[in-house]
Amino acid sequence: MLCAAPFIKRIGESKLRHKCSLEFANLALTEKKTQMKTPEILEFLLASGIVLEAASHGIFEIVSLCLKHFPELMWDENFTKELMKEVVSGRHVELFRLVNSHHIPYLTNDTWTKHGLMKAVTEWSPRCATLDVSGAVFLMQRELQWYKVLEDTSDPSSKSLVLLEDPLTERRRKTYWEVFVEQRQDLFKEAGQWMKNTSSTCSIVATILITVSFATALKIPGGNDSSTGIPIFLKKGSFAVFAVADALALFSSVTATSMFLAILTSHYTIEDFLHSLPRKLILGLSFLFLSLGFILVAFGSALTIILSEQLQWIYIPITLLAAFPVVLFTILHLPLWVEMVESTYRPRLHRRMKKIWT
């Protein structure tokens, strides 16, 4: 079985190596505590740079383990400042939550540290492009979230000005925000282009759904009574399902089109990628998904109305066939939609860890 699915074997081996490495590190730290005094171990950890090296690579487990065994590390001011710089420069969310969950007075009161962290979050590095996010839009959103978090924790003096060297002209001063925007112009353009292309494509699909659902409402299955104008199959339960599903499909597709048009007509400032544009995209996609589902329900109920007189069991295969594209669509697009919702409405960067170390 493992030969038939070698990737499962590789995943299992990777998980096992990861678990064994953590157990080995835990045993090594426990053994050090029995053989050496705490000051000696702290001096060794600080001098060797093991914790800072792990933080620079985003290895959350090693940093957490070291702080759990030796919380005294956080008492060293220089170490904590360097740790925060490594975390912010590498955009390591879980490590930021770990360190930020413990109140450190000199990180919130020291002006030099605040300027250092603002400089670290302002500078664009290749490591920022390797964040675990899907696409330029959400990378831009994550960068803005980092900037806003550190800006909110800084005093007014650290938000305002930073001295820069300009080799062509004289020295001049720029705000951190100006530097942040300048260094992300390429990312900003890529994110804006992706947002426009996605919205344009989805708006076309939503417009087609509007046309189909509106035409279906005018020409109902079975037609109307010539004398009264009442639908012939009005008393059938499947007709009520058809009418409600078609109406919901029309309303959902119109709403989705409105959201996508709002994106296309947006001003596209860099701040819009923090909340405004992602929220509109989430709402537009949500109503588009609903519209597709309601269209399938309306189509299935219409077929049931027409064929149920001769084939009473026809609703079973129709339901199964209609469920297939819904399930397929969910498998393909739900993970991205969930990531979008979580990143916009409940970003991990703003969540504090309940338990740090014991």
N, C-alpha and C positions, 0 to 999 in steps of 0.2 A: 504493500500500500504506500509506503514511503517512497519507493522507487517511482510509482505512478505520479506522485505529487512531491517532487524534490523540494519545492519552495516551502512546503510545510515543514520538512526536515530542517531546512536552513533557518526558518523562523524559530523552531524549537531549540536548535543549538544556540542561536543568538540570545534567546531568553535565558537559557541555562548559563551561558557565559556571563551574562549581565548579573544574574542572581549570585553566582559563585564569586564574582569580583566584589560585589557589595559585602558578602559574608566574609571574604578574606580581609577587606579593608576594616570591617567591624572588629574582627578578631585581632588584627594588627594594632588597632587603637586601644583595644581592651588590654592587650598584652603590654603595650607601652606604659599604660597607666599603672600596671603592677611592678614594672621594672624601673621606671624613672619617676622622678618627682614632677609635679605639674609645671613648675616654672621652667624646668629643663625641656619638657615636651613642647610647651608654648614657644620657647626660644627656637626649638628645632623647626616647628611648623612655620613660624614667621620667617626664619632665615632661609628655609628651603623653598618657600613660595609655592608649596603644594596646593594650598587652598586657593590662592589667587590664580594659579594655572588652571585648576579645575573650573573656577568661575569664568575665566576667559573663554573656555570651550563650552560653557553652558552645562557642565555636569552637575546637575542639581543634587543628586544623591550623595556624592562625595562631600560637597560643601555642607549639606545638611547633617551628614554623619559627623564631620569634624566639629561643627558647632554644637551638636548634641552632646558629644563627649567633653568638649572643652569650650563652654560658653564664655570663658574668660578671654577668648580671642577678640570678642567684641569690645573689650575694655581698652584695647590698643587703638588709639586714635588714628595713627597712620595706616594701620592695617584696614580699618573699617572704611576709611576714605578711599584707599586703593581698591578695596573690594567693590564699593559702590560704583567707582569709575569703570571697572571691568564689566560689571553687570549692565550699566547703562550703555556703554560703548557697544557691547555685544547684543543689546536688546533682549536680554534673557528675562522673560516675564516671571517665571516661577522663582528664580533667584531674587528678583526685585521684591516679590511678595514676601519671600522668606526674610530678607534683611529689613524690609520696611515694616514688617509686623512687630518688630522690637523697637521700642522708642529709644532713639540714640540722640541725646541732647546736642552733642557737638555737630551732628549732621544737620540739625534744624536751626542752629544758632550761628554756625560758623560761616561768615560771608565768603571766605576763600573757597570753601567746599561747595557752596551753592554756585559760584561762578564756574568752578571746575565741572560740576555736573551739567550745568546749562551748556557749557562748551562741548561736553561729550555727547549730549543729545542733539545738539545743533549740527555737528559734523556728520557728513555722509561718508560711510565706509563700505567696502565690498561686502563686509559681514552683514550689513543691514539688508542686502538684497537676498540673503539666504534664509530669511525668516519663514516660518512654517505658515504662510498665508497663501491664498489662491488669487494670484493676479495682481496687477499694478494698483488697482483701486483699493484693495484691502491692505496692501503694503503701504500706500499713502495714508490710509486711515490709521494704521498702526503707528506710523511715524508721528502723526498728529496727536495721537493719544499719549505717546511718550512725552512729547513736548509739553502738552497741556498739564500732565501730571506733575512734571518737574517745575513748570512755571508756577503752578498753584502753590507749591511748597516753598517757593523762593520769595525773598523780600523784594520790594520795588527796585532796589538798586541793582539786584542781580538780573532783573528782567530787562533793564533798559539798554545799556550800552556795552559794547565790547570793542577793545582797541585792536585794529587790524593793520598789517603792513601792506601797503600798495606800492610795488616797485616802480610803477609808471608815474605816479603822482605822489603827493605828500601823504603823510599819515592821516588817516581819517577814522572816524568812529561810526560803527554801524550797530543797529540793534541785533540781538540774537535772532529775532524773527526774520529780519531781512536776510541774514546769512542762511537761516534755515530754508527760506523760500528759494534763494539763489542756487543753493546746492542741490535742489530737487526739481529743477525745471524739466529735465528729461523725464523723470518719473511722473511729474504732473501732466505733461503732454500725453504720455502713454496712457495714463489713467483716464484722462478726459476723452481720448480717442476710443478707448475700450467702452466707456460708459455710453458714448454717443452711438457706436455701432450696435451695441447690445440693445439699447432702447429703440433704435430705429427698426431693427429686425423684429423685436417683440411687438412693437406697435403695428407692424404690418400683419402679424399673426392675429393680434387682437382685433384689428379692423375686419379681417376675413371672418372671424367668429361673430362679430356684430352683424355682418351681412347675412351669414347663414342663419343665425338665431332669429333675426328679424323676418327673413323670408319664410322661415318655418312657421313662425307665429301667424303669418297671413294665410298660409296654405296648410291647414291642419290636416292630419290623417283622416281619411274617410269623407272629408268635406262637410258642408253645412246643409241643413234642411232648406229646400228651395222656398218654402212658404214662410217659415219663421226665422231662418238664419241661425238657428241653434245647431251646434255641432252634433253630428249623428251619433258619435260614440261618447257623448257627454257623460252618460251614466256609468261608464266603465271606470274602474279604479285606476287602470293604467293610463287613461286619458288625463286624470288629475295629476299623475306623476309627470306625464309629458308636459303639461301646461306649466307646472311649477318649475320644472327643470329648465325649460326653454326660457322662461322669464328670468330666472336666476343667471342663466348663461348670458343673456343680453345685458343685464345690469352689471355683472362681473366684468365682461369684456369692455363695456363702456368705461367703467372705473379704471381698468387696467390701461386703456388707451389714454385716459386723462393723466395718469401717473407718468407714463412714458413721454407724453408730450411736454409735461412739466419738466422732465429731465432734459429733453432736447432744447427747451427754451430757457434753461437756467443760465445764470451769469458765469458759472464755472470758475469761481474763485477757489483758491486752495483750501479755504476754511470749509467750503461746502462738502468736501470729501470726509469730514469728520462725522457729521450727522445728516445733513439735509439730503444729499444725493443718495447715500446708502439706504436711508429710510424710504425714499420714493421708489428706489429700485426694488426693495423688499416688498412694498405694498403692490407695486405693479406686477411683479412675478407671482405674488400670492393670488391676486385676483385673476391673473391669466391661467394659473393652474386650476383654480376653481371653475373658471369658464370652460376649460377643456373637459373637466370632469362632468359638469352639468350638460354639456353638449352630447357626451356619450350616453348619459342617462336618458336624455330626451330622445336620442336616436334609438336606443334600445326599447324604450316604452312605445315609440311609434311603430316599430316592427312588431312588437307584441300585440298592439291593437289590430294591426292589419292581418297577422297570421294566426292569431289565437283561435279564430273560429274553426279553422281546419286542423291546426297543430296546437293542441292545448299544452304540450310540453315545451313549446318553442322558447319560453322565457328562460329555461335553464341554460341552453347553449348561448343565447344572447347575453345573459348576465356574465357568463364565463368569458366570452369574447370581449365584452366591454370592459371587464376587469383587467384583462391582460395589458392593454396600453397604459391604464392607470398605474398598475404595479410597476411596469417597466419605466414609466416616466418618474415615478417616485424613487426607484432605485438609482436612476441616473442623475437626478437633479436635487433630491432631498438633502444629501450631505452638504452640498454647496449652500443651499438655502439656509440650513441650520447654522452653518459657519457664519453666514452673513448676519443672521439674527443675533447670534451670540456676540459677535464682534461689535455690533452696533448698539445693542440694548443692554448687554451684560458683559463688557470686556473684562477679561481676567486681570488685566493690569490694575483695575480699581478695587479688586477684591483682596481683603486682608486674610492671611492664614489664621485659622482659629488656634492652631497649636504650632508652636515654633520648635522648641526643644524642651526636654524634661531631664 
